[in-house]
């Protein structure tokens, strides 16, 4: 049910160096914490992504839809400027999949519901303040 996450867990240490190299090659935008804003279909969203504690295991984060409550969790991987993630609204079950590609400073692609019945385009761009972690307290 979680093919990307399962594949990352099964890859094990033998492939860790290859995964780290792929993460570094994909580099740029996803090699450190980044906050992105943009659209998912007609909705305005904000997404925060960062490398996992072991960057060879991919990226993780969450996003919010403006005007709705709650965060949606994300986990996935990047490769050659591409982005592939799964999301979970409840922290257990996959509720959607993200597949995109860096296009200059933006990331463009398609989100699809877990059952494949709904598909929406997305366009995300990094926020200027994304170079440092977002802090909820000042």
Secondary structure by P-SEA (a helix, b strand, c coil): caaaaaaaaaccccaaaaaaaaaaaaccccccbbbbbbbcccccbbbbbbcccccccccccccccccccbbbbbbbcccccbbbbbbbcccccccbbbbbbbcccbbbbbbbcccccccbbbbbbbcccccccccccc
